[in-house]
Amino acid sequence: MKLEFLRARGRRYSAGVMLALLGWVLTLLVAKALRWGFSPATWLPTDRPLIYVGRACGGADAISRAVLARDDLGDTVYLVPVFSLREMGPKYEEVDHEFVEAVCAKTIPQIEFVAPWLRIVPPGVQCRWLAEDATLFNEELAKGGLPTVVLGGSRVAWEREKAVFERFGVLFDVSQPGIAIVRPLAAVENNEQAERPRGESPGEVAGSGEPLRW
């Protein structure tokens, strides 16, 4: 009788352990699914050029500043912020916080237009998730190099970048060291000129007064 009792108790214990493990696995899967579904990176368009940019690269910084300075690019260009280092931690916030936030302020509303449910996630969380996922993706695709232009999930070779942007009606000119020009081709055709004020440095044309290096 006692043996049967112990066996029944053992079966109940095993069943409890299995149910606990199953609950833990389901919780983990649900958490991962929610993280995936509510990350802005998941909903980045595949039919528009994405420019992965980071503060540590002078060229990427110049491009981001050139894009952020314009309000007439619409949804033809998407900036995607990348952390300077792969490891996550407090140092990240100190180095990249201001830059990443500036890029997120431009990009997240663009993504929310096609994925409005993202608005239930606080902007700061959205921004961090976007940068974290973008950093890992760029590490895999471009070994962490920046800037990285991506279209349809594939990296665009640097010699083809200008032609790709032209297909979307955008002038993308990074041929001069320290200067990035990103603007609608229509503006160029209408003779819109971004004239350089006297005494303005090439870095300021790109949106930055700091010396820039490619």
NORUR-V315608 format. One record per backbone hydrogen bond with DSSP energy under -0.5 kcal/mol. NH is the residue of the N-H (numbers start at 1). CO is the residue of the C=O. If there is no record, write none. Layout:
<<NH,CO> <NH,CO>>
//
This chain:
<<5,1> <6,2> <7,3> <8,4> <9,5> <10,6> <11,7> <12,8> <13,9> <14,10> <15,11> <16,12> <17,13> <18,14> <19,15> <20,16> <21,17> <22,18> <23,19> <24,20> <25,21> <26,22> <27,23> <28,24> <29,25> <30,26> <31,27> <32,28> <33,29> <34,30> <35,31> <36,32> <37,33> <38,34> <39,36> <40,38> <42,39> <43,39> <43,40> <44,41> <49,76> <50,150> <51,78> <52,50> <52,148> <53,51> <53,80> <57,54> <58,56> <59,213> <61,57> <62,58> <63,59> <64,60> <65,61> <66,62> <67,63> <68,64> <69,65> <70,67> <76,73> <78,49> <80,51> <82,53> <83,131> <92,89> <93,89> <94,90> <95,91> <96,92> <97,93> <100,96> <101,97> <102,98> <103,99> <104,100> <105,101> <106,102> <106,103> <107,103> <108,104> <110,106> <111,107> <112,108> <113,109> <114,110> <114,111> <115,111> <118,115> <119,116> <120,117> <121,118> <125,122> <126,122> <127,123> <128,124> <129,125> <130,126> <131,127> <132,128> <133,129> <134,130> <135,131> <136,132> <137,133> <138,134> <139,135> <140,136> <141,137> <142,138> <143,139> <144,138> <145,142> <147,52> <148,52> <150,50> <150,148> <151,154> <152,46> <154,151> <156,149> <160,157> <161,157> <161,158> <164,160> <165,161> <166,162> <167,163> <168,164> <168,165> <169,166> <170,165> <171,183> <172,170> <173,171> <173,181> <174,172> <179,176> <181,173> <182,180> <183,171> <185,169> <187,184> <188,184> <189,185> <190,186> <191,188> <192,187> <193,191> <195,193> <197,195> <200,197> <204,201> <205,201> <206,202> <207,204> <208,203>>
//
